[in-house]
Amino acid sequence: MAKHSEHPLIIECRCNEITPRGDNPALPHSPKEIIREAVRAWEAGASIFHWHGRDPETGKPRNDVELYLEVIEGIRAQTDLLIHPTLGYITQNQVEDRVRHILAVNDDPVLRVDMVPVDFGSLNVDFWDPQMGQFTTYDQVYVNTRNDLKAVLEVFKRHEIYVASICWDVGQMRTAHCFQEMGLLPRNTFWEFVFTGEVMPAGATSTIPALQAFVAEVPDDNQWLVLCWNGDVMRVASWAITMGGHVGIGLGDHHYSRFGKPHNGELVEKVVQLANMLGREVATPAQAREILKMPSRAQLPTKAVAVV
């Protein structure tokens, strides 16, 4: 098992994913709304910001480069967050389509993204309806072939882009280790463990044994984070905080209606409060860069000069 770390806690805000807005207007669609949520999360204590491009009017997934550029420019102008956009959506099978918005800013020392997510396997993404006792669909698959993984990782290696390794089960971690052996995934990666709630049984359940199984596969000098898609992360977050891991939270993963109609900053505040109660310092973006062994970004603003 990876050794306990006394590093400050890295909090990743997971802003909007493909989640329906429902009755909470805080879930952002447009670039302006996403930037607003990034600033809120940063002010609350987040050091990483993850988001998906959405149609400003309908909220449907969109992968237009311009939508990502507007968000990146807005976040860079107002925060020093580590920028972590999604790749292109899984319906776009061409590698070029999935990475176009990443490469569009790669040569700009200010706008260049800090990390990109790679999911190390395919999985069924049909939702379970506990009231009906059946799945709402039976044929939905999130496809990540090893051939696609190889192609994407080759692009990121060529352009020296930091990879966050997203793993929905231990088998995906073992797959990632194979790509490390191939020299396509760096030995220094940020492991993100995906737990899932009751309506999404394809991922790991939020239990200590499940977390321990993930952590056992992490090299001693790597960092790891927990998140919960379509479920509440707070229980597993408490374990991660005490075990030296890090936490991802946001409206993109879960509605968190037990807190009313929270915005992303308020969810980050919940994790900060939990960390304070458990005696763990919260990392600034600059500290997160150091912990993750990333280059510093001296040109970016700090909270003292942020324009909100």
C-alpha positions in Angstrom: 0.0 0.0 0.0 1.2 3.5 -0.8 2.6 5.3 2.3 0.7 7.9 4.2 1.4 11.4 3.0 1.3 14.6 5.0 1.0 16.7 1.9 -1.7 19.4 2.0 -5.1 18.3 0.6 -5.6 18.9 -3.1 -9.3 19.6 -3.9 -10.5 19.2 -7.4 -13.8 20.9 -8.4 -15.7 18.8 -10.8 -17.9 21.4 -12.3 -20.5 20.2 -14.7 -19.7 16.9 -16.5 -22.9 15.9 -18.5 -25.2 16.3 -15.5 -28.7 17.7 -16.0 -29.3 21.1 -14.4 -32.6 20.1 -12.8 -33.8 22.8 -10.5 -30.3 24.0 -9.5 -29.3 27.0 -11.6 -25.8 26.9 -10.2 -24.9 24.0 -12.5 -23.2 25.8 -15.4 -23.6 25.5 -19.1 -22.2 28.6 -20.8 -18.5 29.6 -20.6 -19.5 32.6 -18.5 -21.3 30.4 -16.0 -18.4 27.9 -15.9 -15.9 30.7 -15.2 -18.1 31.9 -12.4 -18.1 28.5 -10.8 -14.3 28.2 -11.3 -13.8 31.5 -9.3 -16.2 30.3 -6.6 -14.4 27.0 -6.3 -11.0 28.7 -6.2 -12.0 31.2 -3.5 -13.4 28.3 -1.5 -10.1 26.3 -1.6 -10.0 24.2 -4.8 -6.7 23.9 -6.6 -7.8 22.0 -9.7 -10.8 22.7 -11.9 -12.4 20.1 -14.2 -15.2 20.8 -16.7 -17.0 19.7 -19.9 -18.0 22.0 -22.8 -21.8 22.4 -22.8 -24.2 24.1 -25.2 -24.9 27.5 -23.5 -28.7 27.2 -24.2 -29.5 23.5 -24.1 -26.7 22.2 -21.9 -26.1 19.4 -24.4 -22.4 18.2 -24.7 -20.4 20.3 -27.1 -16.7 20.1 -27.9 -16.2 23.3 -29.8 -12.6 24.6 -29.3 -14.0 28.1 -28.9 -16.1 27.1 -25.9 -13.0 25.7 -24.2 -10.8 28.7 -25.1 -13.2 31.2 -23.6 -13.3 29.2 -20.3 -9.5 28.8 -20.2 -8.9 32.5 -20.8 -11.4 33.5 -18.2 -10.0 31.1 -15.5 -6.4 32.2 -16.2 -7.4 35.9 -16.0 -8.9 35.5 -12.5 -7.3 32.5 -10.8 -4.2 30.3 -10.6 -6.2 27.1 -10.7 -4.8 24.0 -12.3 -6.8 23.6 -15.5 -8.1 20.1 -16.2 -10.6 20.0 -19.1 -12.2 16.8 -20.3 -11.2 15.2 -23.6 -13.6 15.2 -26.5 -16.8 13.2 -25.9 -16.8 9.4 -26.5 -19.1 9.7 -29.5 -16.1 11.3 -31.3 -13.9 8.3 -32.1 -11.1 10.2 -33.9 -8.2 11.0 -31.5 -7.8 14.3 -33.3 -11.3 15.3 -32.3 -10.8 14.4 -28.6 -7.6 16.4 -28.2 -8.1 19.4 -30.5 -9.0 21.8 -27.8 -6.0 20.6 -25.7 -3.5 21.2 -28.5 -5.1 24.5 -29.5 -3.5 26.2 -26.4 -0.5 23.9 -25.9 2.1 26.3 -27.3 0.8 29.2 -25.2 2.7 29.4 -21.9 -0.2 31.0 -20.1 -3.2 29.3 -21.6 -1.7 25.8 -21.8 -3.8 23.3 -19.8 -2.1 21.7 -16.7 -3.5 18.2 -17.0 -5.7 16.0 -19.1 -7.8 13.0 -17.9 -7.5 9.5 -19.5 -10.0 6.8 -18.5 -8.1 3.5 -18.6 -10.9 1.2 -19.7 -14.4 0.7 -21.0 -17.5 0.2 -18.8 -21.3 -0.1 -18.9 -23.0 3.1 -18.1 -26.6 2.1 -17.8 -28.4 3.6 -14.8 -30.2 1.5 -12.2 -33.6 2.6 -11.0 -34.0 1.2 -7.5 -37.7 2.0 -7.3 -38.5 0.1 -10.5 -35.9 -2.6 -9.8 -34.4 -2.5 -13.3 -32.0 -0.6 -15.5 -33.2 2.4 -17.4 -31.2 1.2 -20.5 -29.3 -2.0 -21.2 -26.9 -1.1 -24.0 -24.9 2.0 -23.0 -21.2 1.5 -23.1 -18.4 4.0 -22.4 -15.8 2.8 -24.9 -12.1 3.2 -24.3 -10.2 0.6 -26.4 -6.6 0.0 -25.7 -5.9 1.1 -29.2 -7.5 4.5 -28.5 -5.7 4.7 -25.2 -2.4 4.1 -27.0 -3.1 6.8 -29.6 -4.2 9.4 -27.0 -1.2 8.7 -24.8 1.2 9.0 -27.7 -0.2 12.5 -28.4 0.2 13.6 -24.8 3.7 12.1 -24.6 4.8 13.9 -27.7 3.4 17.3 -26.4 4.6 16.7 -22.8 1.1 17.0 -21.3 0.5 15.8 -17.8 -1.9 12.9 -17.5 -4.4 12.2 -14.7 -5.1 8.5 -14.7 -8.8 7.9 -14.2 -9.6 4.4 -12.9 -13.1 3.0 -12.3 -11.8 -0.3 -11.0 -8.5 -2.0 -10.0 -8.3 -3.6 -13.4 -8.0 -0.2 -15.0 -5.1 0.6 -12.7 -3.4 -2.5 -13.8 -4.0 -1.5 -17.4 -2.4 1.9 -16.7 0.6 0.2 -15.2 1.0 -1.7 -18.5 1.1 1.6 -20.4 3.7 2.8 -18.0 5.8 -0.3 -18.9 5.3 0.7 -22.5 6.7 4.2 -21.8 3.5 5.9 -22.8 2.2 6.8 -19.4 4.7 8.6 -17.2 5.7 7.1 -13.9 4.6 10.3 -12.2 0.8 10.4 -12.7 -2.1 11.6 -10.6 -4.5 8.6 -9.9 -8.2 9.5 -9.7 -10.4 6.7 -8.3 -14.0 6.7 -9.5 -16.5 5.5 -6.9 -20.2 5.5 -8.0 -23.6 5.8 -6.2 -26.5 3.5 -6.1 -27.9 4.5 -9.6 -24.6 3.9 -11.3 -23.3 0.4 -10.3 -20.5 0.2 -12.8 -17.9 1.7 -10.5 -16.5 0.9 -7.0 -18.7 1.2 -4.0 -17.8 3.7 -1.3 -16.3 1.3 1.2 -12.9 1.1 2.9 -12.0 -2.3 1.3 -12.7 -0.8 -2.1 -10.5 2.2 -1.4 -7.7 0.0 0.0 -7.8 -2.1 -3.1 -7.2 1.0 -5.2 -4.5 2.5 -2.9 -2.6 -0.8 -2.9 -1.9 -0.3 -6.6 -0.5 3.2 -6.2 3.3 3.6 -6.3 4.7 5.2 -3.1 5.7 8.5 -4.8 2.4 9.1 -6.6 -0.6 11.0 -5.5 -4.2 9.8 -5.6 -7.7 11.3 -5.4 -11.2 10.0 -4.7 -14.4 11.1 -6.5 -18.0 9.7 -6.6 -19.9 9.9 -9.8 -23.7 10.0 -9.3 -23.2 9.7 -5.6 -22.1 11.5 -2.5 -18.3 11.6 -2.0 -18.2 12.8 1.6 -17.9 9.5 3.3 -15.0 8.2 1.1 -13.6 11.8 1.2 -13.1 11.5 5.0 -11.2 8.3 4.6 -9.0 9.7 1.8 -8.2 12.8 3.9 -7.0 10.7 6.8 -5.1 8.3 4.5 -3.2 11.1 2.8 -5.2 11.1 -0.5 -7.0 14.0 -2.1 -10.7 14.7 -3.0 -12.8 15.7 -6.0 -16.3 17.1 -5.6 -18.8 19.1 -7.7 -22.2 19.4 -9.2 -20.9 17.5 -12.2 -20.8 14.4 -10.2 -23.8 14.7 -7.9 -26.6 17.1 -7.1 -25.9 17.2 -3.3 -29.5 18.3 -2.8 -29.2 17.5 1.0 -27.3 20.8 1.1 -30.1 22.6 -0.7 -29.2 24.1 -4.1 -25.4 24.5 -3.6 -23.0 26.0 -6.1 -19.6 24.4 -6.6 -17.8 26.7 -4.3 -20.1 25.7 -1.4 -19.4 22.0 -2.1 -15.6 22.7 -2.0 -16.2 24.5 1.3 -17.7 21.3 2.7 -14.5 19.4 1.9 -12.4 22.2 3.4 -14.4 22.1 6.6 -14.0 18.3 6.8 -10.3 18.6 6.2 -10.1 21.3 9.0 -11.9 19.0 11.4 -9.6 16.1 10.6 -6.5 18.3 10.9 -5.4 18.4 7.3 -4.2 21.6 5.6 -5.7 22.4 2.2 -3.3 23.0 -0.7 -3.2 26.1 -2.7 -2.8 25.7 -6.5 0.9 26.5 -6.2 1.3 23.8 -3.5 -0.7 21.4 -5.7 1.7 21.9 -8.6 4.6 21.1 -6.3 2.9 18.1 -4.8 2.1 16.7 -8.3 5.6 17.6 -9.5 4.4 20.0 -12.1 6.3 23.1 -13.5 5.4 26.3 -11.6 3.2 29.0 -13.3 4.7 32.2 -12.0 2.7 34.3 -14.5 -0.7 33.5 -13.0 -2.6 35.6 -10.5 -3.0 34.8 -6.8 -6.0 35.3 -4.7 -4.8 38.7 -3.5 -5.1 40.2 -7.0 -8.0 38.1 -8.4 -10.7 39.9 -10.3 -14.0 38.4 -9.2 
